[in-house]
């Protein structure tokens, strides 16, 4: 049996977002370019459920470098911390 989006999950996402699930998924994942991890936390569902929602709604899931690139959007503090770490690492001269 193929799984779909349960009514409970659909209602939860729509209550959180204040819009239908298709518009919410497009807005958060495509327009705002939120990550799967962000959607998991925001919608209070697991990663498999987020992937199923996007897949069932016909929204392509980002993979590889596209997914990594999105992780850095709005992560200025993380970017600074990583830069500092790389600049202060000892070299193997």
PyMOL commands that set and color helices and strands:
alter all, ss='L'
color gray80, all
select helices_A, chain A and resi 7-17+21-31+36-43+47-56+64-71+76-88
alter helices_A, ss='H'
color red, helices_A
deselect
rebuild
show_as cartoon
